[in-house]
Amino acid sequence: MRKTCAIGLVAPGISLVVGVGACASREGGIESSGAVAPTPTAAGNRMELPKCPVMENEPIDLAIYTKTNEGRVYFCCKDCIAKYKANPAKYAEKVAAQRQALSEQH
């Protein structure tokens, strides 16, 4: 599979630098360079993140999570992880809703 990547361009009198965090293959796919890309949405260019199961009005941070047998559970802050672990059954319905919302985005 042949890939093409955009690179920077510098011309006399004009400085144009184009940075691309991904390379496109000839088949049109994208190969990630490790950069975090914005998530597309129906209401513009960003998808609204699901809410934290503990702090119900706060969006999750995808970098803050705990692992369970069913997969990851995401939270808005590290303090919510301890609250969740103290009583996971209390948050089961909200965790299920979070997983559903995340699966619909992919």
ZIRA-V304743 format. One record per residue. N is the residue number from 0. RES is the residue in one letter. PSI is psi in whole degrees, -180 to 180 (NA if undefined). OMEGA is omega in degrees with one decimal (none if undefined). NEAR is the number of other C-alpha atoms within 12 Angstrom. Layout:
# ZIRA-V304743
<<N,RES,PSI,OMEGA,NEAR> <N,RES,PSI,OMEGA,NEAR>>
This chain:
# ZIRA-V304743
<<0,M,125,-179.2,12> <1,R,138,-178.1,13> <2,K,149,173.9,15> <3,T,143,-179.7,17> <4,C,143,175.5,19> <5,A,146,178.3,15> <6,I,176,179.9,14> <7,G,157,-179.9,13> <8,L,129,177.1,13> <9,V,123,179.0,11> <10,A,152,178.8,9> <11,P,127,179.2,7> <12,G,-16,-179.0,7> <13,I,127,175.5,9> <14,S,114,178.7,10> <15,L,119,178.7,12> <16,V,123,179.0,12> <17,V,116,178.0,13> <18,G,132,179.2,14> <19,V,130,-179.2,20> <20,G,8,-178.9,18> <21,A,159,176.8,22> <22,C,137,179.8,23> <23,A,137,175.6,19> <24,S,170,179.1,16> <25,R,-25,179.5,13> <26,E,-2,175.9,12> <27,G,2,178.7,13> <28,G,170,179.1,14> <29,I,135,175.5,20> <30,E,121,-175.7,21> <31,S,144,174.8,15> <32,S,3,-178.0,14> <33,G,-12,178.8,11> <34,A,150,178.8,12> <35,V,121,-179.2,12> <36,A,150,175.6,16> <37,P,149,-179.0,13> <38,T,126,-179.8,17> <39,P,155,179.1,14> <40,T,171,175.4,14> <41,A,-27,-175.7,10> <42,A,35,-179.7,9> <43,G,-141,-176.9,10> <44,N,3,-179.7,11> <45,R,138,176.9,13> <46,M,139,176.0,19> <47,E,127,179.6,22> <48,L,149,175.4,29> <49,P,161,-179.2,31> <50,K,154,176.2,29> <51,C,136,179.6,36> <52,P,-22,-179.3,35> <53,V,-55,178.0,34> <54,M,86,-166.6,24> <55,E,-22,-178.2,22> <56,N,-1,-177.2,14> <57,E,135,176.8,18> <58,P,152,179.7,21> <59,I,159,171.0,30> <60,D,118,-175.4,23> <61,L,-10,177.3,22> <62,A,-8,-177.3,14> <63,I,109,-177.4,20> <64,Y,167,170.1,25> <65,T,152,179.3,26> <66,K,138,174.8,15> <67,T,175,177.4,15> <68,N,-27,-179.6,7> <69,E,-7,-178.0,11> <70,G,-170,-179.0,15> <71,R,149,171.2,19> <72,V,126,-175.5,39> <73,Y,150,-176.2,39> <74,F,169,178.2,36> <75,C,-27,-179.3,28> <76,C,166,-177.6,26> <77,K,-28,179.3,22> <78,D,-31,-178.6,18> <79,C,-25,179.2,28> <80,I,-47,-179.8,28> <81,A,-41,178.7,16> <82,K,-41,178.5,21> <83,Y,-47,-177.7,29> <84,K,-27,178.8,22> <85,A,-26,-178.7,13> <86,N,71,-177.1,14> <87,P,-33,-179.1,22> <88,A,-32,180.0,15> <89,K,-30,-174.5,15> <90,Y,7,-173.7,25> <91,A,-43,-178.4,20> <92,E,-42,179.9,17> <93,K,-35,176.6,25> <94,V,-41,177.8,32> <95,A,-41,178.0,24> <96,A,-40,177.6,21> <97,Q,-46,179.3,30> <98,R,-40,177.8,25> <99,Q,-47,-179.5,17> <100,A,-42,179.1,20> <101,L,-37,-180.0,23> <102,S,-29,178.7,13> <103,E,-22,-178.5,14> <104,Q,-15,-176.7,17> <105,H,NA,none,11>>
